[in-house]
C-alpha cells in the first residue's frame, strides 16, 4: 500500500527467525524483503520452499529456526524482534533511505546476543555450552544488539574491507567502499559512490562522490541526547582525523584534523569587514549545509575559518568505486 504521493507505507517479508530454548527471538533473516502489503503481493506472498526447508533445530547452539512472515507499517514503531529486523533489512537492501521509517524503541526489541560464526547464541547458553561450541569450531566474534551487515545482506557493487565495521541496517549505495578503519552504523550510510575511511554515525547520510577521510568523525544522535541530524553533501571531503557536528554542503571541504561542532566560532574569510575592521564570525551551525566552503584552522592565529571555494570538493577514483 502506498500513500497518494507514491511513498511506501508498508513492507513485508518472509524470514527465518532464530529462537533460543527459552523462547527469545535472537534474530530474523529476510532474504528478499518487499515494499507494499501481502495482499498486493499475490503469489509472491507465499513462503518459498527453499526458505521453509531451512527451518530446523541446532542443538549445538541450543536454538531452532522457524519461518516467519512479517508485515509492518513503516510509520509505526517496531513491535517485535522480527519487526525490528525487517526494518534493518529494508535499509540494507536499499528499499528505504535512512531517517525515512520509524525506529522508535528499536533497541528494546533487539536482545543482547553472542554473534558466532555459526549464528546467534543466547549469552547464558554460550557460557554453558562453551566447551561443546569450541569442539565444534564455533567461536564468538562479538556480543551486541546488532549483527554484522554481511552476515545478512551482500550489497551490490560495494566493498567492505572488515565485516565487523558495518552493522546490519547500514545503507550502502553501489560504488561505496568502506576501508578497514571505516565504520557505518544502522540507519546511516551513503546515497551514492563514496569512500568511507572514517565513522558514519546513526542518522548520518553521505552524498554521492564524497570522501570521509581516515579517522574522520561525524556526530550522530544516539549519544548525548542530540537531535540534530548531520548530512554530507555531494563531492564533499572530510580530511583525515577531522570531525563535524554540522551538515556539510556540496563541494565543501573540512581540512585534516579540524573538528567543527555546532557552537564553533567560525570567521568568514572574504566577507565584508565589520565597521571596526574586524572579520565577521558566526556559530558554525549557521553555516550548516552551505555548499562550496573550506573549513580550516588558521595556522598563525588558531582561529577556525570558512573560506569560499570553487570547483569540486573531491573527485573519486572511478576504478576504486566501479
HELIX and SHEET records of a PDB file:
HELIX    1   1 UNK A   38  UNK A   41  1                                   4    
HELIX    2   2 UNK A   42  UNK A   45  5                                   4    
HELIX    3   3 UNK A   49  UNK A   52  1                                   4    
HELIX    4   4 UNK A   81  UNK A   92  1                                  12    
HELIX    5   5 UNK A  106  UNK A  109  5                                   4    
HELIX    6   6 UNK A  123  UNK A  135  1                                  13    
HELIX    7   7 UNK A  149  UNK A  151  5                                   3    
HELIX    8   8 UNK A  163  UNK A  165  5                                   3    
HELIX    9   9 UNK A  284  UNK A  287  5                                   4    
HELIX   10  10 UNK A  318  UNK A  320  5                                   3    
SHEET    1   A 3 UNK A  25  UNK A  29  0                                        
SHEET    2   A 3 UNK A  10  UNK A  20 -1                                        
SHEET    3   A 3 UNK A  34  UNK A  35 -1                                        
SHEET    1   B 4 UNK A  25  UNK A  29  0                                        
SHEET    2   B 4 UNK A  10  UNK A  20 -1                                        
SHEET    3   B 4 UNK A  63  UNK A  73 -1                                        
SHEET    4   B 4 UNK A  57  UNK A  58 -1                                        
SHEET    1   C 3 UNK A 119  UNK A 122  0                                        
SHEET    2   C 3 UNK A 113  UNK A 116 -1                                        
SHEET    3   C 3 UNK A 140  UNK A 144 -1                                        
SHEET    1   D10 UNK A 159  UNK A 160  0                                        
SHEET    2   D10 UNK A 177  UNK A 178  1                                        
SHEET    3   D10 UNK A 195  UNK A 196  1                                        
SHEET    4   D10 UNK A 211  UNK A 212  1                                        
SHEET    5   D10 UNK A 237  UNK A 238  1                                        
SHEET    6   D10 UNK A 253  UNK A 254  1                                        
SHEET    7   D10 UNK A 293  UNK A 297  1                                        
SHEET    8   D10 UNK A 304  UNK A 308 -1                                        
SHEET    9   D10 UNK A 265  UNK A 269  1                                        
SHEET   10   D10 UNK A 281  UNK A 283 -1                                        
SHEET    1   E 4 UNK A 170  UNK A 171  0                                        
SHEET    2   E 4 UNK A 188  UNK A 190  1                                        
SHEET    3   E 4 UNK A 205  UNK A 206  1                                        
SHEET    4   E 4 UNK A 231  UNK A 232  1                                        
SHEET    1   F 5 UNK A 183  UNK A 184  0                                        
SHEET    2   F 5 UNK A 199  UNK A 200  1                                        
SHEET    3   F 5 UNK A 217  UNK A 218  1                                        
SHEET    4   F 5 UNK A 243  UNK A 244  1                                        
SHEET    5   F 5 UNK A 259  UNK A 260  1                                        
END                                                                             
